[in-house]
Amino acid sequence: GERLGYGGIKVALPIETTTMTCYLEYYCQCILALQTKANEGVSDEKKKVQLPLAIMTSGDTHEKTVALLKQNEYFGMPEAQISIVKQDKVPALSNNDAAFALDQKDPFKLQTKPHGHGDVHLLLFQSGLAEKWAS
């Protein structure tokens, strides 16, 4: 949320100001609505689908994301329906020449930032989610 000028985690941002529904709640509501639609006419509980949700966090957002989910009882989803994968941090770059950004307090230490979206495929593989979802 720092690029947005928001002090909290992005998934907690309200999507509108009337109800202050946060982004994550809205996203969960959409998944549950799609899941309900997909299960229309399916009477056998074993054949009903449960659409998974994976949330990629960082060291800065992980605990806050987990707390948001717990405080809101996973926004109506079973806890097991939501998987959280935590991305690693990598050295930050300070310019377009790819110079490493040094820590302002310690010039012998590199600044690090979460790896970002480029990490998602590796995280899905390493966590076992890709294989779980494929089966």
N, C-alpha and C positions, 0 to 999 in steps of 0.2 A: 503494500500500500504506500510505500514512501514516495514513488513517482506520482501518485495521485494526491499527495499531500494529506494522507489519512494515516493516523497514528496506529490504527488497529490492523487486523488481518483483513485481506481483501474479501474473503468469503463471508465476513460479518457486515460488510457494507450494506446499507439498506438499498433495495432496488427502487423504492418509491417512498414518498413521505407520508402517505395517508396511514398505512398500517405499520410502517417501518419494518416490513418483512425483509429479512436479510437475504443476500444472494444464495447462500447455502440452503436456506429453508425453501426458497422458491425452486431451486434446482431439485431438491428432494421431492417436493410436491409434483413437479413435472415427471420425474421418474416414476413415482407411485401412480400417477394418472396413466402413463403409458403402460405400466405393468397391469393395472386394472383392465385397461382396454384389451391388452394381449391375452388376458385370462378370461375374457367374456365367453361364456358357453362351455368353459372347461370345468367339469364337475369333480374330476379326479384330482385331489390335492397334490398327488405325486407328479402330475403332468403340468401343473401350474408353473409359470416362469417367475423367477425373481431376478429383476434386472440389477446387476451389480453397479456399485459406485466406487470408484477409486479416487482418492484425493491425494495429491502430491504436496507434501509440506517441506519445510526447511527447518533447520535448527532454530530459526527465529520464530517460526509460525506453528511448529508442531504441537506444543503443549496448549497453546491458545485455541487451536482447531479442535483438539480432543476435548478441551473444556467446553467449547461452544456446543459440540455435539452432545456431550453428557448433560449439560445444563438444560438442553432442549429435547431430551429424550430421543436423540437421533432423528428429530423432525418426523417421527412416525415410522421410520424404517427400523427393522430389526438390526441390532448392532452388528450382527454377522454379515449383513448385506453391504456394509461399508468397509472398505479396506483403505488404510492410510499407508502411503509409502513416503519415506523421508529421503529427500535428495541430499547429496553431499555438497560440500562447498569446494569451490575451485579458486585459484588465484584470480583476482580482479585485474582488469586492464585499465590503464589510465588514459589511453589515447588510441587513435586509429593506426598507429605504428606498432601496436600490441606491446607497449612497455608495461611491465608489471606495476600495479599501484602499490606503493609502500604505505605501511601503517604510519599514520601521522604522529603517533606517540613513540614508535620504535622504528627507525629507518632500516633496521636489519630484519624486519618482519613484513611479510606481504599481507595486503588486505585480501580477504576472501569474501566471496558472495555465493549464494546458492547457484548450483549449476544451471538450473532453468529447464525449459521444456526439452532441450536436447537430451536430457537425462531420463525422460519418461520411458523409453523403450527398454533401456538397461534395467531400470527399476522394476518394470513389469516382469521382466525375465527373472531377475535375481530374487524377487519376492515370491515367485511361483504363481503370480496371478495370471500371466499369459497362458501358462499350461492349464491352470485350474479353469479358466474361462473357456478354453478350447475343448475341454472334456465334457 
